[in-house]
Amino acid sequence: MSVLSNFDQWKEFLGDRVSQAVDAGMSNEKISNVAYRVGEYLADKVDPKNEQERLLQEMWNVSGEEERHALARVMVNLVAKH
């Protein structure tokens, strides 16, 4: 099963990657920029596998660049392990 087929698994996978980036010393700004690039790729190249991903893709597609950066930061905050 792909991590994209279940939203909770996707959040856990993304959270693990964010934790690894923090442990490696990446700044929050750099993590958010990477999340933005991942969002761009997913919106362009990957068919959503569940309704949460479809909603995120639709929100991404109707947003401007600044709003997309905000969405990327929100996703990072959503999965960040505190």
Number of C-alpha atoms within 10 A of each C-alpha: 6 8 14 17 14 15 15 13 14 16 18 15 14 19 19 15 16 23 16 12 15 14 9 9 9 13 11 15 10 11 18 21 15 17 22 21 15 13 21 17 11 16 19 11 9 13 12 17 14 12 12 13 20 14 12 16 20 13 15 20 13 10 14 11 11 9 13 20 20 15 20 23 19 14 19 22 15 12 19 17 11 5
